[in-house]
Amino acid sequence: MRSTSIEPDAAVSGAWLMVFAAWLVATGATLAALFLGEVIGLPVCVLCWYQRIAMFPLALVLPFALFPYSRVVVRAGLALALAGLALAAFHQLLVAGVIPEEIKPCTQGVPCGKTVAVWFGFVTIPLLAIAAFSLIAALLAAALSRTPK
């Protein structure tokens, strides 16, 4: 009886492509954050800094999961992506007014509840962070599920 499961090499190859795609998203998000903050000069609030703390290492760490493919590094990247996703979701809820102003962590500098940039009438920086972290987390989770333990 022949097994219909994916061969290990094909599974690792598919997972490798997913991790590579996650790295591309993380690198793009990192470069975009640097461009918005350093080139355009948009103010950066405390929650944005925390999200950067979760995103920037992903651009540096994920290549170590590629050569050779490493489930350990992918799991570490997934943890960072999920932490960043939680921070970005909290930030978006704060910007949307769902979370009361009293809970906001930004006591000095730029207020976290202030919207500094809006594209297409609804796309904010925290929403872009949610999209990037969600995509990275989904790709890394899919890569982990495709490879044997």
N, C-alpha and C positions, 0 to 999 in steps of 0.2 A: 504494500500500500504506500503510495507516494504522498508526502506532506505537501500542502499547498501554502505553507508559511513562506514569508519573504526570506530569501537567503541572507545570511549575516552581512555579506559585503554590500548587497543592495540596500539593506536596512541602514547600515552605517553611511553609505553614500547619500541616501535621502536625508538622514539626520544631519549630515555634514552640510548639505545645502541649506537646511533650515537654520542651522547655527550661523552660517555665513550670511544669510538674509537678515537674521537678528542683529548681527554685527553691523551690517550696512545701515539698518534703521538706527541703531545706537550711535553710530558715527555721524549720520546725517542730523540726528537730533542734537548731538553735542556741538557740531559745527553751527547749526542754526541758533542754539542758545548763545554760543559765543558771538555770533554775528549780531544778534539782537541786542545783547548787552554791551559788547565792546565796540562795535562799529556804528550801529544805529544809536546806541546810548539809551536804550530803554532802561528804566530803573528796575532793580532786582530786589524783590522782597525776601523775607526770611524763608517762607515756604518754597519759593523758587530756588533758593540756595540749597535747601534740603533735597529738592528734586534733582538738582544738578549733582549733588553728592551721590545720588543713586544712579544717575545716567552716565556721567563721565567715566567712571570705572568700567562700565559695560563695554565702552568703546576700546578700552585697553585690555580687559580681561578675556573677552570672547575669542580673540585670535588664538589664545592659549588652549582653547577647546578644539581648535581646528587641526593643529599640527603636533602630534596626532590627535585624533578625535578623543575627547575626554568627557565622560559623563560627570565626573566630579566638578569640573569647571562649569559645565552646563548647569548643574544644580546650583552652584554658587551664583551664576548669572541669573537664574530664575528667582532666587531669593532677593537679589537686588532689584530685579524688575517688579516683583510683587510689592516690595516695600515702596518703591517709587510710585507704583500705581495707587497704593493706598494714600500716599501724600498728595498726589495729583488729584485724586477724587475728593479728598478733604478740601483742598484748595478750590476746586471747581464749585463745591457746595457752598463754600464761604463766599466766593465771587457771586454766585447765583442768589445769595441771600437766604439759603435754606438753613445754614448754621448761623446762630445769632452772633452779632459783633462782639459780645463780651467774651466769647470763647477764642477769638482770634489770637494767634501766637505772636503777631507782629506788634510790638509795643513801641519800637523805635524805627525810624527810617520810613521806608515806603509801606503804606498799609497793605496788608495781604488781601483785603476785600476790594481794593481798588482795581479796576480794569484799565490796564495801560495800553492795550492794543486789541482791536476787534477787527476781524476780517469777515467779509460776506455777511455782516450783521449778527453773527452768532459765534464765530470761531475765536476763542480766546487762547492765550498761551497755556493755561492749565488744561484746556480741552485738547490741545495738541499734545501735551505731555501724557494725558490719559490715552490718547490714540497710540502714541509711540510705545509707552510701557505695556499696553494691552497687546499690541502686535508682537513685541519682543517676548512677552511672557507666553503667548500662544505658540509662537515658533519654538521656543525652548522646551515647552511642555510637550509639544508634538515630537520634537527630536528625542526627548527622553523616552517617550512611549514607543518609539520605533526601534530602539536599540536594546539588545539584551543586557541584562544586569551583570 
